[in-house]
Amino acid sequence: MAERTDIAIIGAGVVGLAIAAELSRTSRVVIIERHESYGRETSSHNSGVVHAGIYYPPDWLKTSLCIEGNALLYGWAEKASVRVARVGKLIIATEVSETPALERLFAEAQANGVPDLRLLTRVEVQQLEPSIRAVAAIYSGSSGVIDQMQLMRSLLSAAEANDAFAAFKHTVSAVERNADGFELTIVDPAGQTSRLEAPVLINSAGLAADRVAAMLDYPLDGDEAVPWLRQSINKGRYYDIVNPAKARQLRHLIYPLPHTSRSGLGVHVTLDIDGGVHLGPDTEWLAADAPLDYRADDSRRDQFVEAVKTYLPWLAADDVLPGHVGYRPKLHDAAGGPADFLIWHDRRYVHLGGIESPGMTASLAIARHVARLLRP
């Protein structure tokens, strides 16, 4: 006989946990996660940056939910004692010829409602970051860094305080619709199967979200009633600046001006909550069946250092070592343009697709958005 709950959530990344914390206030929630703990894929292998919502078109969910989520995240971190720091971000122009594009990005971000932005002159940039090469910059005061694992732990604790249950090391092997909603077949660590019934199913499976949708026979390439659901996987590597004297010179997040598209941000400088300084990520498109390998390798050291020479001319190859590796679920491939988040509701099924950056920043706002979709 199947167990029953009000809401089943597949995936215990930061977005799934935020949704669980929100919905468990009024409903019984079960979270199913195939790994041994939360956030083992995308959520723990990102930069930890709290984004401001600068780069996206005004009508995208990435814009509205990132701006809303930014404020919610700082508020949550304060209340839940999660380590966070508003270190600020500089988006820089390294040549005078780039300043018109920088000014356009600034005007668009202001029009979208991004708070705490300033245009900086060369002198003002040098006052903030004396060691970088830049002729102008956008300063984003609401950008910061957060402890991702503490954040997820706090979200899980909030959900569990509302009697939500997280089933780790359990894999969803099948999903079917029935008269009452959904029936999930779940495999436990011993290989035993069980069934869970729920009137509401939330697919927050991250890199595997399209595979879950396929279990319900949704056409992954979309049709007149179904949006595009198929995801491509994009790999990103980081390098760490391990020369202590050089790392200490950098005080802010530093991003070059995007040249190709709003989602191609280039190799940038990030800080972490413990004071580490990192370069990345780069981007590599993977074949659909490629295995995910989170081991760092040193194959792109020269490319990384060369990529940042325009604004960190003093950085040498010996100053860096390979850092962590992450994977992004994208709703387009190498030939396509950037895509917005997909948050699609169909008869009590909620599909979250392409939840890449700024997904962590937007997580609490995404949770509220899902709650609104499910209201009668």
Secondary structure, DSSP 8 states (H G I E B T S, - for coil): --EE-SEEEE--SHHHHHHHHHHTTTS-EEEE-SSSSTTTTGGGSS--EE----SS-TTSHHHHHHHHHHHHHHHHHHHHT--EE---EEEEESSGGGHHHHHHHHHHHHHTT--SEEEEEHHHHHHH-TTS--SEEEEETT-EEE-HHHHHHHHHHHHHHTT-EEETT-EEEEEEEETTEEEEEEE-TTS-EEEEEESEEEE--GGGHHHHHHHTT--TT--SSS-----EEEEEEEEEE--HHHHTT--SEEEE--SS-TT---SEEEE-TTS-EEEE---EE--TT---------TTHHHHHHHHTTT-TT--GGGEEEEEEEEEEESS-TTS-----EEEEETTEEEEE---TTHHHHHHHHHHHHHHHH--
